[in-house]
Structures are given as structure tokens and as C-alpha cells.
Amino acid sequence: MKKNKNQKKIVYPSFEKWAKQQERKSKAFRDAAREEYWRLKVALAIAETRKRKKLTQGQLAKRSGIPRLTIIRAESGRQNLTIEKMGRIFDVLGIDFKPEAIRK
């Protein structure tokens, strides 16, 4: 297939570049991105700490009184936790329940 000299090359920005552009343009996008970032940050903190303490998801569920399916969804970032549930999980795992503890 021959290339037409007048055709412009399509350039796709990286995802990071595109996301930054969207954050500058839209408050709704910025807010949604921030919410997603924190949900995943909490999910990672729970999963990593649980594994480091050599607990299964079932053991964490039993000790915290929260259904195992909720633990699974929370660790994958598919479920928002209430402050109450997050506090119970963090208590069992010994995670300091302060926002600055999660931000590290």
C-alpha cells in the first residue's frame, strides 16, 4: 500500500500524558482519578501487609469479622470499604489508621 504524501502520521500519546491532559481539562476526571488512586493504594496496603503477616484472606476475614468475598474485592480494588470496615481490617493487620500512613 502506497503512502500518500499528504497523509498525517497519527501519534498516540502515552497513557500518562493523556491522563494528565484530562486532569487539567476536567475536575470530574481529576476527582475520579484521585478516588481510584486511593482505592488502589488501600487495596495494595491490605494485600501486602496480609501476605507479609502470612495470613490468608480467610484468616483475615475471620479475625476482622468481614466476609472473605469483601476482603477479596477490597484487595483487588473492586470494592470501596466503609471507614468502619477499613478500620477493622487495619486493626487486625496492625496498620496505623491515619491517611499519612497509607500515603507512604
Buried (B, 14 or more C-beta within 10 A) or exposed (E): EEEEEEEEEEEEEEEEEEBEEBBEEEEEBBEEBEEEEBBEBBBEBBBEBBEEEEBEBEBBBBBBEBEBEBBBBBBEBEBEBEEEBBBBBBEBBEBEEEEEEBEE
